[in-house]
Amino acid sequence: MKTFKMFLDEIDDLDKRKPMEEILNHVKEKFPQLKEEIKWNEPMFTDHGTFIIGFSIAKEHIAVAPEPAVISLFEKDIKKAGYSHTKGLFRIKWKDKIDFHLLDRIIAYNIEDKKDMTKFWR
């Protein structure tokens, strides 16, 4: 099984590796109860077998995917942070400041909202 370290080691561009590593380390420290997983070649965090949040790398940004219901719920905060979004993800451009408070709120919401969920996705 691939690990977060292996995932990060494959990112040759240090300007891209550093922010992704910051995000992953922050989530691990802030929410140590979450399980680190690599699925579909992307790092994600799960809780009791249900998806909480996932991340991927694109040419211009980090894609943050907390599920469409959460994007909809936090849409104003995502826009206020200066991030663009789609139905299923929002984008943190490589030079953007990472809004860790927003990430924490989204993750805490998913943990609470999905505490009794038994399926991976909503």
Protein Blocks (a to p, Z undefined) as FASTA:
>chain_A
ZZfklmmmmmmblmlmmmmmmmmmmmmmmmmmbccddeehiacddeehiafbdcdddfkb
ccddebjklmmmmmmmmmmnopacdfkbccddfkbccdfklmmmmmmmmmmmmmmpcbfb
ZZ
